[in-house]
Every structure is written in structure tokens, then in C-alpha cells.
Amino acid sequence: MDLCDLAPAYVRAIAPYQPGKPISELAREIGLAEEKIIKLASNENPLGVSPCARQAIERELADLARYPDGNGYALKQALVRRYGLALDGIVLGNGSNDVLELAARAFLTPASSAVYSQHAFAVYPLVTQAIGAQGIAVPAKNYGHDLPAMLQAIGPTTRLVFIANPNNPTGTFLDAAALDAFLAVVPEGVIVVLDEAYNEYLPPAEREHSLGWLKRYRNLILTRTFSKAYGLAGLRVGYAAAAPEVADLMNRVRQPFNVNSISLAAAAAGLEDHEFVERSYRLNNDGMAQITAGLTRLGLDYIPSSANFVSFRMKEAAGVFQRLLKAGVIVRPIAGYGMPDHLRVSIGLPDENARFLASLEQALVG
């Protein structure tokens, strides 16, 4: 008997999520010192950790023998102060991936379906398939979400709609008016999960619209993360904001202590470090201009991005990726997103961006 046959067919069919290649792994493969490798594959903050978060981490070290606060009260209070959220409408997670899964576990069954866009974040089909629900991938429009088509795809079994804004891996952005109009006509029995992992990289005027929608649309779940602009990717902490009754259901399927004490303290402190987030935003704007100008100079088409990465198109993307690896530059192939002729590069420090562009120019000629 093959023990794998004991698992449901929909679990056996899952293709695991493939993260960006770690620096240590590439160092082992090519025999290059880790400090000579740059990683621009996972949309991390090149400035590192917020100084306020670092101080909170150091303070927390002395108490690691204790379990964390399973309710995350201090972090929730910080979110209430910062964004005016309802305390009982917050769900904390081990990164925003965790809260995306909690939404799926709370509302999907093998008899239901979820709608998401082609070229959208890989976690949406993964969490849907893990439940055994039907995933409905709607063809993209200009590499982004086609909201009218997604509305049409909602059927009697649909319980969730996933939207990433900005979208990963394409960086496309839906303006507030388009999203508001979409939310206004989605059936009340369908929950919209609006994934805003890259919200802090938007112009300030575009960052806050969705917070007001939480009071108007009881079927909205808003998810954000501390992995990107706050520089806490290694600690894995994110959150969802929703109507209290929706948050209650998500918290019922949440694992106890799913966010550790260091992550809770770092996120609460980092949330108050407005200067660090502003520096991250400005650095990203400058780096985006540097990289897109370089791609244009090299004659490469790219998808205009509202996040901290940009996807660009070329012939033989897989071969270029391998040549970049040999040069000690890690970017992200996105063939798994149905884009085999694209690579995605995260925005780094100015010298990292320059090295990427120089290495890319060499890689293009073989």
C-alpha cells in the first residue's frame, strides 16, 4: 500500500510554493562567498530592519522562556491607534500568507469555489486547493485583474474572491474607484480578500482608501504584512482586518501562538517607525526609476509596477536567469505564474541595482 494514497487527491496534486533561492544555497552551488552575492528575488526591504523594531527585539530576548500573548493584544492596540481598526476585527498571522490561509479554512469547503486572477499571487490557488475547493482563475487584462470578468466568474458556489493590490508578481494596481465599484456589486454572500502586502509602496494618497471600506462592506477582508516595507520578512508577521464576525471565524481556525513574541514586539514597534517606512518608500521610488531606466536602455519591455519589484520580458528568460545566478545575482523566474518569458527583480540599494543591470547586460549576450 502506498501511504500517499491515504491523502486526498487534491492534496497530492498540490505543487508546493517555490520561494526565492536563498543566498546560502547559491553560495554552496557556485562556490562564491555569500557577501559577493546579491538577492533581488523576494521583494525584501534592502534597508533591513526598522531601528525601532530592532530595539524591541533586543528587549524581548530576556523573556523567551514564556509563551507569547496568544491574542497579540499589544500589536492589535498599535493597529487600532495607527489605523482606527476595530480591536475585535483584527486577525494576526504568521505573515500575511497565514491569514490568507485562515480565510480559506474558515470559508471554503470541497463543495465551494474561489475566484482569483491569472498571474496573481501563487498562495491563492494553493490555499484553495488545500481545502479541496474549486479554483477559478480569470484571464488577466494587461497582466492585471480584470474586475468585470472576475465579477462574471462568481457563481453559486463561490465563497471567496482574492485580489492583490498591487499585484504580485506583475506590480499592477487597481485604483480606488474601480475597486469600490467592484465591492459595491459583489454579492453579500461572497467574501472579498483584498491583499495589500505592498500598500506602503503606494503614494500616500492611495494607501488609506481600503480602510474606510471595512465599515461599508461587511464581506471585505483586508490583509497586510510587516515583511516588506517594515523589513521583518524573517519574523513572519501579518494581519487581517475584517468585520468582527468574520474575524471571529478566522480566529477559530487559527493555531494558538501562531505569532511569536519577538515578532509581536517588533511589529508593534515598527508600526510606529514612520521615518523608516518613509525612507523605504523614497528608496524604492529612486530604485524603481534606476532599474526601469536601465531596462529601457537595454531594450527590454517591463510591466509598470506600483510595488517594490518590476517584471520584465525577454527571450530565453530561463537561460538569462541561470547566467545571472552564475554572476552572483539572484532574481525571480515567474514561469510558474504563466509568464515563462519574464523575470522579476526586487528593488535593492543603488549599488545592487547597478550590479544587477550590469550583470543583466552581460547575461543578455550569453
N, C-alpha and C positions, 0 to 999 in steps of 0.2 A: 504493500500500500504506500502510495506517495502521500506523505503528510501534507504537502502543499494543496492537495485536493480537498482538505478539510476547510480551507479558506474559501470564502465566496468568490465566484468567478470575477466579479467586478474589482475585488481587491487584487487578485492575481494579475489582472490586466493593467494595473497602475504602473506607469513609467515614473520612477522616483524623480523628484526635483533635483536638478543638477546645479549646484551653486558655482560661483566663480572659482577658478583654480586658486588655491592658496599659494602665497609666496614660498612657503617652506616646501611644498610639493614640487614646484617648478625648480627650485634650487637643487633638490635631490636629482631631478630628471636631467638637468643640463650641466650640473656641476658648477653653478655660479653662486657666489656668495649672496646671501639674502639681501644685504644692503645695496647690491647692484641691480636689484630687480624692482620695478615699479608695478603696482597693481592698480589698474584703472578698469576694473571689471565688475565691481559690486556696488557702485554708487555710494561709497563711503565718504565721510567728511574728511578732506585732506588736512584740515586744521587739527584733527584729533579730537580730544575730549574737552568739553567746556571746563574752564578752570573752576567754576562753582561746583560742577558735578564731581570733579576730581577731589576737591576738599571734602565733599560729603562722603565719597567712597572711603577716604582715609579715616574719617570719624567713625564709620560703620564697622571697620575691621575688628575693633575690640569686642564686638558683641555677636560674632558669627556663630557662637555656640547656641544661640537662641533661634527659634523659628521666626520667620518674618511675620509681619502683620498680614494675616490671610485676607483681610478686607482692603488692605492698602490705603488706610484712612488718610494718612498724611499726603500721599500723592493725589488722591481724589480731591482733598481740600485745596491743594495747589491748583488743580484743574478747574475747580469751582471759582477760585479767585481770579484765575487768568482768563477764563472764557465764559464765566457765568453759567456753567453747566449745572444741571440738577444732580445732586450727590447720588441719588438712587438711580440715576440713569447712566452711570459710568461702569464699564466693564474693563478690567485690566487684563493684559495678556503678556505672554512670553514672546514679545514682538507683536506687531500687528497681524502677522500670519496666524498667530494663535487665536486672536479674536475673529478673524475670518473663518477659521475652522469652527469656533464656538457658534457662530451664526448658522453654519451649515448643520452642525449637530443638533441645534435647537429647533430648526425649522424644516429640514429636509428629511425625507424618507425614501425608500426604494420606489415608492409609487409617485413621487413628485419630481419636479424638474427645476433647473436653474438656468437663467439666461445670462450670457456674457458675450463680449465681443471677440472676434478673431483678433489675433495679435495682442491680446490683453494678458495680464499677469497670470503666470502658469499655476498659481495656487488656486485660482477659481475652479478650473476643471478638476484639479487634484482633490480638493475637499468635497466637491460634488460627487466624484467617482468613488471616493472612500465611503460615502454613505450608501452608494448603490443607486443614487438618483440619476435622472437623465440630464446630461449637459447639452444645452442648445447654444452653439457658437454662431453668432450672427456675423456675416461678412462685414469686414471693416470698410470704412469710407475714408479714403486718403490716409490710411494707416490708423485711423482713429475710430471712435464709437459712432455708429450710425443710429442715433436715438429713435427716429421714426421706425426704422427696421427692427430695432430691439423691442419697441412697443408692440409691433405686429407679431413678434415671436412669442409674446406672453400668451400662454394657453391656460386651460382649466387646471392643469396640474402644477403650474408654475408657482413657486413659493418665494424664490429669491431672484433678484437681478443684481449682478455685480457690475459696478462701474468704477474704473480707476481714473482719477483726475488730479494731476496729469497722469497719463497712461504710461505704464512700464511694459514693454521696452521701447515704445515709439516716441514718448515725450509729448504726444498730442494733448491738447487742452480744450475742454468744453466750457464755453462762457456761462456765466451765472444765469442769464436769461434763458438759454437753451435747456439747462438742467432744471431750472424752476418750472418751466413749461412741461417738461417731461414728468417731473414728480407730481404735478397737478393732475395728470390724466392716468397715471399708473393705478390700477385697481387697488382698493384699500386692503385687500387680502393678499397682496404681493409686497414683500419687503425689499426695499432697495438698499443695497450695501454700497455706500459711497466711500471708496478707498482713497484717502488723501495723504498717502505716505510722503509725498513731495510738496506738500502745501507751503512749507516755509520758503521754498524757492520761487514762489509766485510773487509778483509785485504786491506790495502791502494792500492795495485796494482790492485785490482779488482773493485775499485769504480768509475773509470772515463771513462771506455770504452764507455758506452752508450752516453755520451755527444758528442763524435765525430760522432756517428751515426746520430745525428739530422741533420747534414749537408748533409749526404748521402741519407737519407731516408725521403722524404717529408711526408710519410704516418706513421710516428712514433710520438706518444705522450708519453712523459716521465713524470711520476708523482712521487713526493717525498713529505715528510711530516716533520714537526717540532715536531710531537707528541712523537717520540721515543727517539733518541739519544740527541735531544736538550731539552727534558724534558718539553715540552709545550703542553701536551695532553689536559689539561684543557682549553687551549685557542683556540684550533681548528684552526690551520693554516697549509695549504699545498700549493703546486703549481704544475703546469704542464708546461713543455717546449715542444714546437712544432714548425712546420713551421708557419710563420706569418699568412698565410691564414687560417690555421687550428685553430690557437689561436683566430683569429678574430671571427670565427663562435662560438667557445665556449664562448667567452666573450659576444656575442649577447644574449645568453640564460642565462647568469649569472645574479643573483639578484644584484641590486645596494647595495653597502656597505656590501657585503657578508663576509668580514673580518673586524673585529672591530679594532679600533685604538690601543688598548693595544696589541692585537695580532700582528698587523703590526710592531709596535715598538719593541716588544720582539723578534720577528723572525729576524728582521734586525740586532739587536744587537747580538743575539745568533749565527747567522751565522758567526760572526767574532770571536767567542769564541772557537778557535781551541783547546786550552788546555782542556776545559771542554769535548769536543767531544772525544779527545784522552783518557782522564780519563775514560769516559763512555765505550769506546772500550776495554780498558785494564781490567776494572772491569768485563765486560761481558765475556771476554775470560777466566778470572780466575774463574768466577762463573759457566760458562759452564763446565769447567773441574771438578769443585767441584760437580755439580749435576750429570753429566754423570757418574763420578766415583761412586757416591752413588747409582745410578740406577743399574749399573753393579754389585755392591756389593749385592744389593737386588735381583739380578737375573732377572731384567726387561729389555726387549728389548726397545730400543729407536731409533728414526729416527735421524741420524746425521744432525745437524742444523747449518745453516750459519747466523741465526738471533739472537734475544735476548730471545729465548724461546726454549723449546725442548718438543716434544710429545713422550709419552711412552705408552707401551701396557701392559695390564694385564687383568686377568679375573675379571668380576664384576666391571668394571670401574665406573659405576653409584653408586654402593654401597661404593666404596673407596672414591669417591668424597664427598658423604654425610658424611662419617666418618671424612674426613679432615675438612669439614665445622664445625663439632661439636668440633674439636680441635682448631678452630680459624684460619684455613689456607684455603685461597681461591685460587683454581686453576681453570682451564677451561675445562669443558667437551666438547668434539667435536663430539658428536653423530650427530649433525646437519650437519656436513661435511662428513657424510657417514663413520665415524670412531667411532662406538659405544664402541669399546674396547680400546680406547685411552683417555688419559688426556693430556692437555698441561700445562706446568708450565713455567712462566716467570723467567728469571734470576734476583735474588734480591741481596741484600747485603749479605756478607758472613754469618752473623748470621741468616738471613732469610732463606738462602739456607739450612743451617744446621737444622733449626727448621722444615722446610718442609720435609727433608729426615727423621728426627726422627719421625715426625708425620705420614709420609707415611709408615714407617716400622710398626708402631702400627696399622695403618689402614688396612694393608695387612693381619693381623692375626685376624681382626674382633673386 
